Amino acid sequence: MAGSGDDVTLEAGRLRLGVSPSIGGSISALEWLDDRGVASTLLRKCNNRLENVLEACSFPLVPYVNRIRDGRFSFRGRVVTLQPNMAGDPSPLHGQGWLGSWSVEQRDQTSAVLGFRHEAGEWPWAYEARQEFALDERGLSLSLSCRNSSSEAMPCGLGQHPYFPCGPQTRLDTQVECAWTIDDKVLPVDKVPAEGRYNLKDRRICGQDLDNGFGGWGGEARMSDPAWPFELRLSSPQAKFFQVYSPASGGIFVAEPVSHANAALNAPESDWAELGMQVLEPDEEMRLDMRLEVIAK
């Protein structure tokens, strides 16, 4: 069923996953069914047919994550300039994959593979991205990869952008070493210890007015709420950075496993290894795996 733009539904045990290939290769639903068949949302609920990727449950970040300051960076003698790609934000963010249409390369009842091809343009390198979804009775495994299909080296970073529902008692528990404060354009300013406001160890996470990047991530985060019939464990072995968005208005939060820090492309290439930014040679590939485990109470 390659090339189909139709939504894909996967089912395994009590879990049901919806994927929208044509809307940024995004997840449109992830639900847990109780003994009566009543669904609880693991990721935020999308009430209507998905038409805007910003209303999705999760979407892929490729070939960079978060923002590029002023839409401009330099790489090996070339100056790259990118236009803003989200209304109201002057900084281009998250790459091209989340705004493109993905093709369905394989699918069955519990798995699917999506592909995305970018031809060189404003982002001056060609690349091919791939998402592999595998649903089982205990959770969702998702792999995102990017292969440099151009004839010269290309900077690259990957991430996932899942939205979770939350209330006053929702807690996030994870280990990070540092955080970056931000300016009014959500760009990093100072690197500070992950203490006080930036401590993510077993804290209430809803309505926290956070939109910050964190470094030294331990690769695993747990999410819980007394009202949920389960707990969630998010893990990503390749992601050493973590992005948290918790708007003051509450209702949802975002916990992103990402391969590099916000605005890493604006730093000198000599700093990229520390900031997690990778360089792919022609035909070289990188991947980022994410697992969302559902632990029934």
MOCOR-V695202 format. One line per field, one symbol per residue. psi: psi as a letter, one per 40 degrees, with the letter a starting at -180 (. if undefined). Layout:
psi: ???
This chain:
psi: fieheiihhihhbeihhhhgdegefiheihihhadeehhhhdiihhdihhehdeeidiiihhfiiaihhefhiihfehhhhiiiehhehehiieaddeeihiihdiiadeiihiihhhihbdhfiiihihhhhhhaeeahhhhhihhheieiihiiiiiighhiiiadehihhihidiihiiaeefiicihiigibdehehgihehfefigiiiifieehhihihdeieiiihhihdeheihhhhgideadiihhhhieiihfddeiideedddeehihhiheiiiihihhhhhhi.
